[in-house]
């Protein structure tokens, strides 16, 4: 019997299942750059009037950039987030999204990054429109979070908000600030004390690519702070997208490069997952905790990643050219099962579309899209679902039909 599936694709602000015309890094640093481009797609910043439902106001954390917190971007400019207010039943519910944009693996590339918008907020606009994908205000496209408060955290520290170096670093004529952990603290404090998040009933922490990694690293940190501020009344979950980067050291040397980031940015237990750092400090390798592969085993807060087995960015920048992607996918799946899914509160939407970030409502797994799977998992929990929260497409690479359907050759997909 032929299965007929109907899917609707939406223009995604956070990326698409196809290749980007321009990535964030390319937009800010040009085609010929020395940055590590994580493949997160660029979409233009659109300013709208305050009466537009997609209106999001910018909040520059200027006070926190001064002593004693020094919550600064690489170039010393203040941290920044954009906030679109929730409406109706979503007025006390929050979706927090951490922007992606790769990492700077050494001091030279951090200097270059500090001179553009992934290391600085000095050129940011006072407002922007937030809509589409995870931010969609269309209930059909985003059944769980369409009317929630939406927050976009700007990425400007170059290390997935993990650096904790107290003193600035001087490189030639440039001064760099590795203050990701301080930025994280300032963002959490400001949202709780000044924007009303202390009244939250529901919070989903998310992010894509480098922001997805940040979600894995800081999920419990966010949950602890929110729990203390709300006396445990808020339900908190995490949804990292395309952030399960493997700790491997093939030709691109991703593993070694991220360990270098851990060292020169002086990532701390507070800047990573504290339980992971404690466990690996005893075994002499706390730098492992800058990888989702290792930190995911220690996450207590319910977490539901969106992840491709055959991530296009990892194909070139982690696996390199000599690794068979079917083998890579099998390894990634095995690690997801042994690390993240070893705890029953977690789930995952693990699909076989070869992409990086933002395939919101494209792939169909167990008869459902990512937005519906998230809603089911969030409301019911993994234990109550037939698949126990493991939404697994499980098709061989390459599978183009996986990007807009189930990947079943007998299925007919109407887009």
C-alpha positions in Angstrom: 0.0 0.0 0.0 1.3 3.4 -0.9 1.5 6.0 1.8 0.4 9.5 0.8 2.0 12.3 2.8 1.2 16.0 2.6 3.9 18.4 3.7 4.2 22.2 3.6 7.6 23.8 3.5 8.1 27.2 5.1 10.8 29.8 4.5 13.1 29.3 7.5 14.8 32.2 9.2 17.3 29.9 10.8 18.4 28.0 7.7 17.1 25.5 5.2 17.6 21.9 4.3 19.3 23.0 1.1 22.6 24.8 0.9 22.6 28.5 1.9 23.1 31.2 -0.7 25.1 32.9 2.0 26.1 31.8 5.5 26.3 34.1 8.5 30.1 34.0 8.4 30.3 34.7 4.7 27.9 37.7 5.1 29.9 39.2 7.9 33.4 38.3 6.8 33.2 37.8 3.0 33.8 34.7 0.9 37.6 34.8 1.5 37.7 34.6 5.3 39.8 32.9 8.0 36.8 31.9 10.2 35.4 28.5 10.9 32.1 28.6 9.1 29.5 26.4 10.8 27.2 26.7 7.9 24.4 28.6 9.8 22.4 30.5 7.1 22.2 34.2 6.9 18.8 35.9 6.6 18.6 39.7 6.3 17.6 41.7 9.4 14.3 43.4 8.7 13.1 46.3 10.8 9.4 46.7 11.4 7.2 49.1 13.4 6.4 48.4 17.0 2.8 47.5 16.1 3.9 44.7 13.8 3.3 41.3 15.6 6.9 40.2 14.6 8.5 43.2 16.2 11.5 42.4 18.5 13.3 45.1 20.5 17.1 45.0 21.0 18.4 45.0 24.6 22.1 45.9 24.9 23.5 44.8 28.2 25.7 47.8 28.6 25.8 47.7 32.5 26.9 44.1 32.5 29.8 45.0 30.2 31.4 47.1 32.9 33.0 46.0 36.2 32.7 43.7 37.9 30.9 41.4 35.4 32.8 42.4 32.1 30.2 40.6 30.0 31.7 41.6 26.7 31.9 40.5 23.1 35.3 39.7 21.6 35.8 43.4 20.7 34.5 44.7 24.1 31.1 45.7 22.9 28.1 44.7 25.1 26.1 41.5 24.8 22.7 41.8 23.0 19.5 40.0 22.6 16.2 40.7 20.7 12.8 40.1 22.4 9.4 39.6 20.7 6.7 39.5 23.4 4.4 36.6 23.8 0.6 36.9 23.4 -2.5 35.2 24.7 -1.8 31.8 26.3 1.9 32.4 25.5 2.4 35.5 27.6 4.3 33.6 30.3 6.0 31.1 28.0 9.5 31.6 26.5 11.5 30.4 23.5 15.2 31.2 23.9 17.3 30.8 20.8 21.1 31.1 20.7 22.5 32.3 17.4 25.0 30.1 15.5 28.1 31.1 13.5 31.0 28.8 14.1 34.1 29.4 16.3 37.5 31.1 16.1 40.0 28.3 16.7 43.1 30.5 17.3 43.9 34.1 18.4 44.5 35.3 14.8 41.0 34.2 13.7 39.5 35.7 16.9 41.0 39.1 16.0 39.3 38.9 12.6 36.1 37.8 14.2 36.2 40.7 16.6 36.1 43.0 13.6 32.7 41.7 12.4 29.2 41.0 13.7 30.0 37.6 15.1 32.4 39.2 17.5 30.8 42.6 18.0 27.4 44.2 18.5 28.4 47.8 17.7 26.6 47.8 14.3 23.4 46.1 15.5 20.0 47.6 14.8 17.7 48.7 17.6 14.9 46.3 16.5 14.2 43.5 14.1 11.4 41.2 12.8 11.5 37.7 14.2 9.4 35.1 12.5 9.6 31.8 10.6 10.9 28.4 11.4 11.3 27.9 15.2 10.0 31.5 15.6 7.0 31.0 13.4 3.8 32.7 14.6 1.7 30.4 12.5 0.2 27.7 14.7 0.1 25.3 11.9 3.9 25.6 11.5 4.7 25.9 15.1 2.0 24.4 17.3 3.8 24.5 20.6 5.5 27.9 20.6 3.8 30.1 18.0 2.6 32.7 20.5 5.4 32.5 23.1 7.9 35.2 24.0 10.7 34.7 21.5 14.3 35.7 22.3 17.2 35.7 19.9 20.6 35.8 21.7 23.3 37.3 19.6 26.5 35.3 19.3 29.6 37.4 19.7 32.1 35.4 21.9 33.4 32.8 19.4 33.2 29.8 21.7 29.5 28.9 22.1 29.3 31.1 25.3 31.9 29.0 27.2 35.0 31.3 27.7 35.8 32.4 31.2 39.1 34.2 31.0 39.3 37.1 33.4 42.0 39.3 31.9 41.8 40.6 28.3 44.1 39.0 25.7 46.4 41.4 23.7 47.2 40.3 20.2 49.2 43.0 18.3 47.1 46.1 18.3 43.9 44.2 19.2 42.3 43.5 22.6 40.2 40.4 22.9 37.7 39.5 25.6 36.9 35.8 26.2 33.8 36.4 28.4 31.2 33.9 27.1 30.3 32.6 30.6 29.8 36.2 31.8 27.6 37.0 28.8 25.5 33.9 29.6 25.0 35.1 33.2 24.1 38.6 32.1 21.5 37.3 29.6 19.9 35.0 32.1 19.8 37.7 34.8 18.4 40.4 32.5 15.6 38.1 31.2 14.6 37.0 34.6 14.8 40.3 36.5 13.9 42.8 33.8 11.8 41.1 31.2 9.5 39.1 33.3 10.8 35.6 32.7 10.7 35.0 36.5 6.9 34.6 35.9 7.5 31.9 33.3 5.5 28.7 33.3 7.3 27.2 30.3 10.8 27.7 28.8 12.4 26.0 25.8 16.2 26.7 25.4 17.4 26.3 21.8 20.0 27.3 19.2 21.4 26.1 15.9 24.9 24.9 15.0 27.3 26.7 17.4 24.2 27.8 19.2 23.0 24.2 19.2 26.3 23.2 20.9 25.7 26.1 23.3 22.3 24.5 24.1 23.9 21.2 24.9 26.6 22.8 27.0 24.4 25.2 29.0 21.0 23.4 29.2 21.3 22.6 32.9 22.8 26.0 33.7 19.7 27.7 32.2 17.3 25.3 33.9 19.0 25.8 37.4 18.8 29.6 37.1 15.2 29.5 35.9 14.2 27.0 38.6 15.7 29.2 41.4 13.9 32.3 40.1 10.5 30.6 39.7 10.7 28.4 42.8 10.6 25.4 40.5 7.3 26.4 38.9 8.6 26.7 35.3 8.8 23.7 33.0 12.2 23.9 31.2 13.3 21.8 28.2 16.1 22.2 25.7 16.0 21.8 21.9 19.5 22.0 20.3 19.4 22.0 16.5 22.4 20.5 14.5 24.7 20.8 17.6 25.7 17.2 18.2 29.3 17.6 16.9 31.5 14.6 17.2 34.8 14.6 18.9 36.9 13.4 15.9 40.2 14.4 14.5 40.3 13.5 10.9 41.9 15.8 8.2 39.9 18.9 9.4 41.1 18.3 13.0 37.9 19.5 14.6 38.6 17.7 17.9 42.0 19.3 18.3 40.8 22.7 17.3 37.9 22.8 19.8 40.3 21.7 22.5 42.4 24.7 21.6 39.4 26.9 22.0 38.8 25.3 25.5 42.4 26.2 26.5 42.9 29.8 25.2 39.3 30.9 26.1 39.8 29.2 29.5 36.4 27.5 29.4 35.3 26.7 33.0 32.9 24.4 34.7 30.3 27.2 34.7 31.0 27.8 31.0 30.4 24.2 30.1 28.3 21.4 31.8 29.6 21.4 35.4 28.8 17.7 36.0 30.6 16.8 32.8 33.7 18.8 33.8 33.7 17.3 37.3 33.5 13.8 35.9 36.3 14.4 33.3 38.5 16.4 35.6 39.0 13.3 37.7 40.1 11.4 34.5 42.3 14.3 33.4 40.4 15.3 30.2 37.8 18.1 31.1 38.3 19.5 27.6 36.0 16.7 26.4 33.1 18.7 27.8 33.2 21.3 25.0 31.8 18.5 22.8 28.1 17.6 22.8 29.2 14.0 22.3 30.5 13.9 25.9 28.4 16.6 27.7 25.1 15.1 26.6 25.6 12.1 28.9 25.4 14.5 31.9 22.4 16.6 31.0 19.5 16.3 33.5 17.0 18.7 31.9 14.7 17.1 29.4 16.3 17.6 25.9 15.0 17.0 22.4 17.6 17.7 19.7 16.9 18.1 16.1 19.7 16.4 14.3 20.8 15.0 10.9 22.7 11.7 10.8 24.5 13.1 7.8 25.1 16.7 8.8 26.5 18.6 5.8 28.8 20.8 7.9 30.2 17.8 9.8 30.7 15.9 6.5 33.3 18.4 5.4 34.6 19.8 8.7 34.5 16.8 11.1 34.5 13.7 9.0 36.6 15.2 6.2 36.7 13.7 2.7 37.8 10.2 3.5 35.0 9.0 5.8 31.9 7.1 4.4 28.9 9.1 5.5 26.8 6.0 6.2 29.5 4.9 8.7 29.6 8.4 10.1 25.8 8.3 10.6 25.9 5.0 12.3 28.5 6.2 14.7 26.6 9.4 15.4 23.4 7.4 16.0 25.1 5.0 18.3 26.6 7.9 20.4 23.2 9.6 20.6 21.7 6.3 22.0 24.5 5.6 24.4 25.1 9.1 25.6 21.9 11.2 25.4 19.2 8.6 25.3 20.7 6.6 28.2 18.5 8.9 30.2 14.8 8.3 29.7 13.7 12.0 30.0 15.4 12.8 26.7 14.3 12.3 23.1 15.5 13.2 19.6 14.3 14.0 16.1 17.1 12.2 14.2 16.6 12.3 10.4 18.5 11.3 7.3 18.2 14.5 5.3 21.7 15.7 4.6 21.6 19.3 5.8 22.8 21.6 8.6 20.3 23.6 10.7 16.7 24.6 10.1 14.9 21.7 8.4 11.8 22.7 10.4 8.8 20.7 9.1 10.7 19.2 6.2 11.6 15.6 7.1 8.8 13.3 8.3 9.6 10.7 11.0 7.1 8.3 12.4 4.5 10.1 10.4 5.1 13.5 11.9 7.2 16.7 11.3 9.7 18.2 13.8 7.3 20.8 15.1 4.6 18.2 15.9 7.1 15.8 17.3 8.4 18.5 19.6 4.9 19.3 20.8 4.1 15.6 21.5 7.4 15.0 23.3 7.1 18.3 25.3 3.5 17.7 26.4 3.6 13.9 27.0 7.3 13.0 27.7 9.3 10.3 26.1 7.9 7.4 28.2 4.3 8.0 27.0 5.2 7.9 23.3 5.2 4.7 21.3 8.8 5.4 20.1 9.9 6.5 23.6 10.9 9.8 22.1 13.3 8.3 19.6 12.0 9.8 16.3 14.4 8.0 13.9 14.2 8.2 10.1 17.0 5.7 9.6 17.6 5.9 5.8 20.9 5.3 4.0 23.0 8.2 2.7 22.2 10.0 0.4 18.5 10.4 0.8 17.1 13.4 -1.0 13.5 12.3 -0.4 14.2 12.4 3.4 14.3 16.2 3.3 10.7 16.7 2.4 9.1 13.5 3.5 9.6 10.1 5.1 12.3 8.9 2.8 10.1 6.0 1.9 10.4 5.4 -1.9 6.7 4.3 -2.0 5.5 7.5 -0.4 4.1 10.3 -2.4 4.9 13.7 -1.0 2.9 16.8 -2.1 4.8 20.0 -1.3 
